[in-house]
Every structure is written in structure tokens, then in C-alpha cells.
Amino acid sequence: MNKSDVQNATGTNEAVTQLHPDIKLNQGNYKRLKSRSNMDMNNSQWKQQIGAIMTTWDKLSEEEILSTEGREQKLTSLIQERYAITRGFANQQVKKFLEKVSR
């Protein structure tokens, strides 16, 4: 979602923020509440978790996991596609996994 999408939204600020919880609207302006780096793992953390990812999602190959480069949304998309599940459900699984491994 970019600034013009927000400005052209026909719903209220609440509707937009419900669809995109990482966006905060304020008098026609917007900002992301979380930086991308907070949602993604750094390269060394990611490589350490490949085995755990392959155990959790056994339909993913090591090459596919490496191609996501530690990016949460790329992993979510890959899981959604491979397991034929909704984006929301895939996102829940990824967030739960990342919370577990970050402890």
C-alpha cells in the first residue's frame, strides 16, 4: 500500500487500519508502525533456523527457504502457495514460528 492508496481509500481511517494494521493514518498522512527490519531475521539468524523451518514446513526445500532471505512476507507467501492455505493462516503460522525461535 502506498500513500496514494491511502489517500484514495473510500473507507474510514478505521477500515484502512483494520486491513493494514501496520499503517497509522493521521490527517491524510500515513506511516508504518513497524520497520521492515523488526519483522525480518538477519542473515545469520535465518541460516541457523533453516533446519527448524524445514521440520515445521516439510514441503519447502532448502533452496526455497534460502530464497526468502529471512523476509517474513516472502516466507508467508511461499507457505501459502505450497500448502494451499489462506494468507492469513500462513501469516499466523510464520508469526508463531518467529516468536518461538526468537525466545
Secondary structure, 3 states (H helix, E strand, C coil): CCHHHHHCCCCCHHHHHHHCCCEEEECCEEEECCCHHHHCCCHHHHHHCHHHHHHHCCCCCHHHHHHCCCCHHHHHHHHHHHHCCCHHHHHHHHHHHHHHHCC
